[in-house]
Amino acid sequence: MCGRYARAKDKASLVEEFAIEDAPSEELPADYNVAPTKQVYVVAERPADEEHPASRRSLAIAKWGLVPSWAKDPKIGSRLINARAETAASKPAFRRAYAKRRCLVPAEGFYEWYESDDPAAPRGRSGKPLKQPFFIHAADGGSLAMAGLYEFWRDRGAGPDAPWLMTVTILTTTASDAVGRIHDRMPLP
């Protein structure tokens, strides 16, 4: 996945589609060019607690780009927007989240750019072939539910009252035949 996707459904639609029991009061505007470090919706299971004896599905808002709990600087998240599903369990940045904090990242589709190796392909000023953007989406127009991992981070230097930052990464896998002609990786459905 190159790092851009479209998220257009409003909170009420997501609550209905994903059978959400707990949602934030904040509403994110539609965004047809979601980029790393932007705020996004995530769907996660909240564990049972004293007030709720059973786990429940929750809609939350997270920053795209996972910041591991041990990180000293949240800027690391801009480099951790995707995690390979094949290695996430063993990588230090994703290991804890992979074990305990999995989620879904709702999207209308994602973008991939294809660079032709055809010598006759149109060329840009640099002489390199122009990249053709493709929007990959569900054939029926429904939402995609991309697999993700989330993590909580707090600036330890800011004191005990510092706010928690929820961050997310999207799990990727080897692309299927149809998508694989454009790019070798795709979000894990």
VOFIGU-443047 format. One record per residue: x, y, z of N, C-alpha, C in turn; residue in three letters; residue number from 1; chain. Coordinates in Angstrom, 2 decimals, decimal comma, padded with zeros to 5 digits. Example, Ala and Ser with C-alpha at 12.3 -4.5 7.8 and 13.67 -1.06 7.14 Angstrom:
! residues 2
  n_east n_north    n_up ca_east ca_north   ca_up  c_east c_north    c_up   r   k c
  013,19 -005,69  007,80  012,30  -004,50  007,80  013,20 -003,30  007,80 ala   1 A
  012,85 -002,25  007,08  013,67  -001,06  007,14  012,90  000,03  007,87 ser   2 A
END
This chain:
! residues 189
  n_east n_north    n_up ca_east ca_north   ca_up  c_east c_north    c_up   r   k c
  000,85 -001,18  000,00  000,00   000,00  000,00  000,89  001,23  000,00 met   1 A
  000,63  002,15 -000,87  001,48   003,33 -001,02  001,32  004,36  000,09 cys   2 A
  000,19  004,41  000,71  000,06   005,37  001,80 -001,04  006,39  001,63 gly   3 A
 -002,04  006,09  000,84 -003,19   006,99  000,71 -004,45  006,14  000,58 arg   4 A
 -005,53  006,61  001,22 -006,81   005,94  001,05 -007,94  006,94  001,19 tyr   5 A
 -009,15  006,50  000,88 -010,33   007,37  000,96 -011,23  006,89  002,09 ala   6 A
 -011,70  007,86  002,89 -012,62   007,58  003,99 -013,71  008,64  003,94 arg   7 A
 -014,90  008,21  003,56 -015,95   009,20  003,34 -017,19  009,01  004,19 ala   8 A
 -017,41  007,83  004,74 -018,64   007,59  005,50 -018,62  008,35  006,82 lys   9 A
 -019,80  008,84  007,18 -019,91   009,55  008,45 -019,99  008,56  009,61 asp  10 A
 -019,87  009,09  010,80 -019,84   008,27  012,01 -021,10  007,41  012,13 lys  11 A
 -022,27  007,99  011,88 -023,53   007,24  012,01 -023,57  006,03  011,07 ala  12 A
 -023,08  006,20  009,85 -023,06   005,08  008,90 -022,12  003,98  009,37 ser  13 A
 -020,97  004,36  009,91 -020,02   003,36  010,42 -020,57  002,63  011,64 leu  14 A
 -021,25  003,37  012,51 -021,86   002,75  013,69 -022,84  001,67  013,27 val  15 A
 -023,64  001,96  012,25 -024,61   000,99  011,76 -023,93 -000,18  011,04 glu  16 A
 -023,03  000,12  010,13 -022,39  -000,91  009,32 -021,55 -001,89  010,14 glu  17 A
 -020,86 -001,40  011,16 -019,97  -002,25  011,95 -020,57 -002,65  013,31 phe  18 A
 -021,85 -002,37  013,52 -022,54  -002,72  014,77 -021,78 -002,19  015,99 ala  19 A
 -021,49 -000,90  015,96 -020,72  -000,23  017,01 -021,62  000,02  018,22 ile  20 A
 -021,09 -000,23  019,40 -021,82   000,03  020,64 -021,32  001,27  021,36 glu  21 A
 -020,10  001,70  021,02 -019,48   002,83  021,72 -018,75  003,68  020,69 asp  22 A
 -019,12  004,97  020,57 -018,51   005,84  019,55 -018,12  007,18  020,18 ala  23 A
 -017,10  007,83  019,61 -016,70   009,14  020,14 -017,72  010,21  019,77 pro  24 A
 -017,71  011,31  020,49 -018,63   012,40  020,17 -018,14  013,18  018,94 ser  25 A
 -016,84  013,16  018,70 -016,25   013,90  017,58 -016,58  013,23  016,25 glu  26 A
 -016,84  014,04  015,23 -017,11   013,56  013,87 -015,98  013,99  012,96 glu  27 A
 -015,40  013,06  012,23 -014,35   013,40  011,27 -014,99  013,72  009,92 leu  28 A
 -014,53  014,76  009,24 -015,07   015,06  007,92 -014,60  014,02  006,90 pro  29 A
 -015,36  013,87  005,82 -014,96   012,96  004,74 -013,59  013,39  004,22 ala  30 A
 -012,78  012,41  003,84 -011,44   012,71  003,34 -011,13  011,71  002,23 asp  31 A
 -011,01  012,21  001,01 -010,75   011,33 -000,13 -009,25  011,20 -000,41 tyr  32 A
 -008,43  011,75  000,47 -006,98   011,65  000,34 -006,36  011,57  001,73 asn  33 A
 -006,70  010,48  002,44 -006,17   010,30  003,80 -004,68  010,01  003,68 val  34 A
 -003,90  010,83  004,34 -002,44   010,71  004,31 -001,94  010,31  005,70 ala  35 A
 -000,74  009,76  005,78 -000,17   009,44  007,09 -000,18  010,65  008,01 pro  36 A
 -000,36  010,39  009,27 -000,43   011,33  010,40 -001,80  012,00  010,53 thr  37 A
 -002,74  011,72  009,63 -004,09   012,28  009,77 -004,89  011,45  010,77 lys  38 A
 -005,95  012,06  011,30 -006,87   011,38  012,20 -007,80  010,49  011,38 gln  39 A
 -007,99  009,24  011,84 -008,82   008,27  011,13 -009,69  007,51  012,13 val  40 A
 -010,75  006,89  011,61 -011,59   006,03  012,44 -010,98  004,63  012,49 tyr  41 A
 -011,11  003,99  013,65 -010,75   002,59  013,80 -011,87  001,88  014,56 val  42 A
 -012,07  000,62  014,25 -013,06  -000,22  014,93 -012,30 -001,25  015,73 val  43 A
 -012,55 -001,29  017,05 -011,83  -002,21  017,92 -012,78 -002,80  018,96 ala  44 A
 -012,40 -003,94  019,50 -013,16  -004,55  020,60 -012,63 -003,98  021,90 glu  45 A
 -013,53 -003,46  022,71 -013,14  -003,00  024,04 -013,39 -004,15  025,00 arg  46 A
 -012,45 -004,43  025,88 -012,63  -005,56  026,80 -013,73 -005,27  027,83 pro  47 A
 -014,21 -006,35  028,42 -015,21  -006,23  029,47 -014,60 -005,49  030,66 ala  48 A
 -015,45 -004,74  031,38 -015,02  -004,06  032,59 -016,18 -004,10  033,58 asp  49 A
 -016,03 -003,39  034,70 -017,09  -003,42  035,72 -018,41 -002,88  035,20 glu  50 A
 -018,34 -001,82  034,39 -019,56  -001,21  033,86 -020,18 -002,02  032,74 glu  51 A
 -019,34 -002,70  031,94 -019,80  -003,50  030,80 -019,26 -004,91  030,97 his  52 A
 -020,10 -005,86  031,38 -019,62  -007,22  031,66 -019,17 -008,01  030,42 pro  53 A
 -019,53 -007,55  029,24 -019,10  -008,23  028,01 -018,30 -007,25  027,15 ala  54 A
 -017,43 -007,80  026,31 -016,68  -006,92  025,41 -017,67 -006,26  024,45 ser  55 A
 -017,26 -005,13  023,89 -018,15  -004,41  022,98 -017,33 -003,78  021,87 arg  56 A
 -017,96 -003,64  020,72 -017,29  -003,04  019,57 -017,33 -001,53  019,70 arg  57 A
 -016,17 -000,90  019,48 -016,03   000,53  019,70 -015,47  001,20  018,45 ser  58 A
 -015,94  002,40  018,17 -015,37   003,24  017,12 -014,51  004,28  017,83 leu  59 A
 -013,28  004,44  017,36 -012,37   005,39  017,98 -011,69  006,21  016,90 ala  60 A
 -011,04  007,27  017,31 -010,27   008,11  016,40 -008,80  007,96  016,78 ile  61 A
 -007,98  007,65  015,78 -006,55   007,45  016,00 -005,76  008,22  014,95 ala  62 A
 -004,51  008,45  015,25 -003,60   009,08  014,30 -002,95  007,97  013,47 lys  63 A
 -002,97  008,11  012,13 -002,41   007,08  011,27 -000,89  007,17  011,29 trp  64 A
 -000,27  006,13  011,79  001,18   006,03  011,95  001,44  005,56  013,37 gly  65 A
  001,72  004,29  013,56  001,83   003,71  014,89  003,05  004,24  015,64 leu  66 A
  002,80  004,67  016,86  003,88   005,10  017,77  003,94  004,05  018,87 val  67 A
  005,00  003,23  018,91  005,11   002,21  019,96  005,11  002,85  021,34 pro  68 A
  004,61  002,14  022,33  004,51   002,70  023,68  005,87  003,10  024,24 ser  69 A
  006,94  002,45  023,80  008,28   002,73  024,31  008,99  003,87  023,57 trp  70 A
  008,39  004,38  022,51  009,04   005,43  021,70  009,24  006,71  022,51 ala  71 A
  010,34  007,38  022,27  010,63   008,65  022,95  010,01  009,83  022,21 lys  72 A
  009,78  009,68  020,91  009,28   010,78  020,08  008,15  010,26  019,19 asp  73 A
  007,01  010,95  019,17  005,89   010,47  018,35  006,12  010,59  016,85 pro  74 A
  007,18  011,29  016,44  007,45   011,45  015,01  007,77  010,12  014,34 lys  75 A
  008,14  009,10  015,10  008,43   007,79  014,52  007,21  007,22  013,80 ile  76 A
  006,02  007,63  014,22  004,78   007,13  013,63  004,65  007,40  012,15 gly  77 A
  005,23  008,47  011,66  005,10   008,79  010,23  005,80  007,75  009,36 ser  78 A
  006,70  006,96  009,96  007,39   005,90  009,21  006,76  004,53  009,43 arg  79 A
  005,79  004,44  010,35  005,18   003,16  010,70  003,70  003,15  010,33 leu  80 A
  003,40  003,53  009,09  002,00   003,57  008,64  001,50  002,21  008,19 ile  81 A
  002,40  001,33  007,79  002,06  -000,03  007,36  002,94 -001,02  008,09 asn  82 A
  002,40 -002,22  008,31  003,17  -003,31  008,91  002,92 -004,56  008,09 ala  83 A
  003,97 -005,26  007,73  003,81  -006,51  006,99  003,19 -007,55  007,91 arg  84 A
  002,07 -008,13  007,50  001,38  -009,13  008,31  002,29 -010,32  008,60 ala  85 A
  003,17 -010,63  007,67  004,05  -011,80  007,81  005,09 -011,62  008,91 glu  86 A
  005,44 -010,39  009,26  006,51  -010,15  010,23  006,10 -009,28  011,42 thr  87 A
  004,87 -008,81  011,47  004,44  -007,89  012,54  004,59 -008,49  013,93 ala  88 A
  004,36 -009,79  014,08  004,46  -010,43  015,40  005,88 -010,42  015,95 ala  89 A
  006,88 -010,31  015,09  008,26  -010,38  015,55  008,99 -009,04  015,55 ser  90 A
  008,44 -008,03  014,91  009,10  -006,73  014,86  008,86 -005,95  016,16 lys  91 A
  009,89 -005,39  016,77  009,72  -004,68  018,04  008,67 -003,57  018,00 pro  92 A
  008,57 -002,85  016,92  007,61  -001,73  016,84  006,16 -002,20  016,85 ala  93 A
  005,91 -003,42  016,39  004,53  -003,90  016,25  004,17 -005,06  017,17 phe  94 A
  005,16 -005,68  017,79  004,97  -006,94  018,54  003,87 -006,84  019,60 arg  95 A
  003,90 -005,82  020,45  002,89  -005,70  021,52  001,50 -005,46  020,95 arg  96 A
  001,40 -004,58  019,98  000,09  -004,29  019,38 -000,45 -005,53  018,67 ala  97 A
  000,41 -006,28  017,99 -000,02  -007,48  017,28 -000,60 -008,50  018,25 tyr  98 A
 -000,03 -008,60  019,43 -000,49  -009,57  020,42 -001,81 -009,17  021,07 ala  99 A
 -002,07 -007,87  021,22 -003,21  -007,45  022,03 -004,14 -006,40  021,44 lys 100 A
 -003,71 -005,65  020,46 -004,50  -004,50  020,00 -004,69 -004,51  018,50 arg 101 A
 -005,62 -005,33  018,05 -005,94  -005,42  016,62 -007,23 -004,65  016,36 arg 102 A
 -007,36 -004,15  015,15 -008,54  -003,34  014,83 -008,84 -003,43  013,34 cys 103 A
 -009,90 -002,77  012,95 -010,25  -002,59  011,54 -010,17 -001,11  011,23 leu 104 A
 -009,71 -000,79  010,04 -009,65   000,60  009,59 -010,62  000,71  008,40 val 105 A
 -011,79  001,33  008,60 -012,77   001,43  007,51 -012,31  002,39  006,41 pro 106 A
 -012,56  002,01  005,17 -012,19   002,85  004,03 -013,13  002,58  002,86 ala 107 A
 -013,26  003,54  001,99 -014,00   003,33  000,75 -013,10  002,70 -000,31 glu 108 A
 -011,81  002,88 -000,17 -010,85   002,30 -001,10 -009,47  002,87 -000,82 gly 109 A
 -008,47  002,35 -001,52 -007,11   002,84 -001,36 -006,48  003,08 -002,72 phe 110 A
 -005,43  003,87 -002,73 -004,78   004,26 -003,98 -003,45  003,53 -004,14 tyr 111 A
 -003,18  003,14 -005,36 -001,87   002,61 -005,74 -001,47  003,28 -007,04 glu 112 A
 -000,17  003,47 -007,23  000,35   004,09 -008,43  001,16  003,05 -009,20 trp 113 A
  000,89  002,95 -010,47  001,54   001,97 -011,33  002,51  002,67 -012,25 tyr 114 A
  003,75  002,18 -012,27  004,76   002,72 -013,17  005,02  001,70 -014,26 glu 115 A
  004,68  002,04 -015,48  004,81   001,13 -016,61  006,28  000,91 -016,97 ser 116 A
  006,59 -000,32 -017,37  007,94  -000,61 -017,86  007,96 -000,63 -019,39 asp 117 A
  006,87 -000,20 -019,99  006,76  -000,12 -021,45  007,60  001,05 -021,96 asp 118 A
  008,53  000,81 -022,86  009,36   001,91 -023,38  008,55  002,99 -024,09 pro 119 A
  007,35  002,64 -024,56  006,52   003,62 -025,26  005,60  004,40 -024,32 ala 120 A
  005,66  004,11 -023,00  004,80   004,79 -022,03  005,14  006,28 -021,98 ala 121 A
  004,14  007,13 -021,72  004,39   008,57 -021,62  005,42  008,85 -020,53 pro 122 A
  006,25  009,86 -020,76  007,34   010,18 -019,83  007,17  011,59 -019,28 arg 123 A
  007,67  011,77 -018,07  007,66   013,08 -017,43  008,91  013,84 -017,77 gly 124 A
  009,10  015,01 -017,16  010,28   015,85 -017,41  011,59  015,14 -017,07 arg 125 A
  011,53  014,26 -016,08  012,75   013,56 -015,66  013,13  012,43 -016,61 ser 126 A
  012,23  012,09 -017,52  012,49   010,99 -018,44  011,95  009,67 -017,93 gly 127 A
  011,47  009,65 -016,68  010,90   008,43 -016,11  009,44  008,30 -016,57 lys 128 A
  008,94  007,06 -016,66  007,54   006,88 -017,03  006,62  007,56 -016,01 pro 129 A
  005,53  008,15 -016,48  004,55   008,76 -015,59  003,81  007,65 -014,84 leu 130 A
  003,53  007,88 -013,57  002,81   006,89 -012,78  001,31  007,10 -012,97 lys 131 A
  000,61  005,99 -013,14 -000,85   006,01 -013,32 -001,51  005,66 -011,99 gln 132 A
 -002,34  006,55 -011,43 -003,01   006,21 -010,17 -004,21  005,29 -010,42 pro 133 A
 -004,40  004,36 -009,48 -005,56   003,46 -009,49 -006,23  003,55 -008,14 phe 134 A
 -007,57  003,56 -008,14 -008,35   003,54 -006,90 -008,92  002,14 -006,75 phe 135 A
 -008,47  001,41 -005,75 -008,89   000,04 -005,50 -010,03  000,10 -004,49 ile 136 A
 -011,18 -000,46 -004,85 -012,35  -000,39 -003,98 -013,21 -001,63 -004,16 his 137 A
 -014,17 -001,82 -003,27 -015,09  -002,96 -003,36 -015,98 -002,79 -004,59 ala 138 A
 -016,21 -003,87 -005,30 -017,02  -003,83 -006,52 -018,43 -003,35 -006,25 ala 139 A
 -018,97 -003,67 -005,07 -020,34  -003,27 -004,75 -020,43 -001,89 -004,12 asp 140 A
 -019,30 -001,20 -003,99 -019,30   000,14 -003,42 -019,31  000,17 -001,90 gly 141 A
 -019,30 -000,99 -001,26 -019,30  -001,06  000,19 -017,96 -000,68  000,78 gly 142 A
 -017,91 -000,65  002,08 -016,66  -000,30  002,78 -015,66 -001,44  002,71 ser 143 A
 -014,40 -001,07  002,72 -013,33  -002,03  002,95 -013,01 -001,97  004,44 leu 144 A
 -012,72 -003,09  005,01 -012,29  -003,14  006,41 -010,85 -003,63  006,40 ala 145 A
 -009,91 -002,69  006,45 -008,50  -003,04  006,41 -008,05 -003,43  007,81 met 146 A
 -007,30 -004,53  007,93 -006,80  -004,97  009,22 -005,74 -003,99  009,72 ala 147 A
 -005,77 -003,72  011,01 -004,81  -002,80  011,58 -004,40 -003,18  012,99 gly 148 A
 -003,42 -002,48  013,49 -002,95  -002,60  014,87 -002,96 -001,21  015,47 leu 149 A
 -003,33 -001,11  016,74 -003,31   000,20  017,38 -002,47  000,16  018,65 tyr 150 A
 -002,06  001,33  019,05 -001,20   001,46  020,23 -001,51  002,77  020,92 glu 151 A
 -001,23  002,83  022,21 -001,38   004,06  022,99  000,01  004,55  023,38 phe 152 A
  000,21  005,87  023,30  001,49   006,47  023,64  001,24  007,74  024,44 trp 153 A
  002,13  007,97  025,41  002,05   009,22  026,18  003,46  009,74  026,39 arg 154 A
  003,60  011,05  026,26  004,89   011,72  026,46  005,23  011,66  027,94 asp 155 A
  006,17  010,82  028,29  006,54   010,64  029,70  007,17  011,91  030,30 arg 156 A
  007,77  012,71  029,46  008,39   013,95  029,93  007,38  015,04  030,25 gly 157 A
  006,14  014,87  029,84  005,12   015,90  030,05  004,36  015,71  031,36 ala 158 A
  004,70  014,70  032,13  004,06   014,49  033,43  002,92  013,49  033,38 gly 159 A
  002,38  013,14  034,54  001,35   012,11  034,63  000,00  012,51  034,05 pro 160 A
 -000,23  013,80  033,84 -001,51   014,24  033,28 -001,46  014,44  031,77 asp 161 A
 -000,34  014,06  031,15 -000,21   014,21  029,70 -001,27  013,34  029,01 ala 162 A
 -001,85  013,82  027,93 -002,89   013,04  027,25 -002,31  011,82  026,52 pro 163 A
 -003,13  010,80  026,38 -002,76   009,61  025,62 -003,00  009,87  024,15 trp 164 A
 -002,13  009,35  023,31 -002,26   009,43  021,85 -002,53  008,02  021,34 leu 165 A
 -003,65  007,84  020,64 -003,95   006,55  020,04 -003,48  006,60  018,59 met 166 A
 -002,68  005,60  018,20 -002,14   005,56  016,84 -002,45  004,20  016,22 thr 167 A
 -002,39  004,14  014,88 -002,75   002,92  014,16 -001,82  002,70  012,97 val 168 A
 -001,62  001,44  012,63 -000,92   001,05  011,42 -001,80  000,08  010,66 thr 169 A
 -001,65  000,02  009,36 -002,44  -000,90  008,53 -001,57 -002,10  008,18 ile 170 A
 -002,12 -003,29  008,41 -001,41  -004,52  008,06 -001,50 -004,74  006,55 leu 171 A
 -000,38 -005,13  005,95 -000,37  -005,39  004,51  000,04 -006,84  004,26 thr 172 A
 -000,30 -007,32  003,07  000,01  -008,68  002,65  000,39 -008,67  001,18 thr 173 A
  000,82 -009,82  000,69  001,13  -009,94 -000,73 -000,15 -009,69 -001,52 thr 174 A
 -000,07 -008,91 -002,57 -001,25  -008,52 -003,35 -001,82 -009,71 -004,11 ala 175 A
 -003,14 -009,71 -004,24 -003,82  -010,72 -005,05 -003,50 -010,47 -006,52 ser 176 A
 -003,87 -011,41 -007,38 -003,55  -011,29 -008,80 -004,01 -009,97 -009,40 asp 177 A
 -005,26 -009,57 -009,12 -005,78  -008,34 -009,72 -005,01 -007,12 -009,26 ala 178 A
 -004,79 -006,98 -007,97 -004,06  -005,83 -007,44 -002,57 -005,98 -007,70 val 179 A
 -002,08 -007,22 -007,72 -000,67  -007,48 -007,90 -000,10 -007,00 -009,22 gly 180 A
 -000,95 -006,78 -010,20 -000,47  -006,22 -011,47 -000,09 -004,75 -011,32 arg 181 A
 -000,64 -004,11 -010,27 -000,38  -002,68 -010,04  000,70 -002,49 -008,98 ile 182 A
  000,61 -003,25 -007,89  001,55  -003,12 -006,78  001,68 -004,48 -006,09 his 183 A
  002,84 -004,76 -005,52  003,08  -006,09 -004,93  002,49 -006,27 -003,53 asp 184 A
  002,05 -005,19 -002,87  001,45  -005,27 -001,53  000,08 -004,65 -001,56 arg 185 A
 -000,77 -005,07 -000,60 -002,11  -004,51 -000,45 -002,52 -004,63  001,01 met 186 A
 -003,51 -003,84  001,46 -003,98  -003,96  002,83 -004,56 -005,36  003,07 pro 187 A
 -004,32 -005,89  004,27 -004,91  -007,17  004,64 -006,39 -006,95  004,91 leu 188 A
 -007,26 -007,66  004,18 -008,71  -007,46  004,41 -009,17 -008,10  005,70 pro 189 A
END
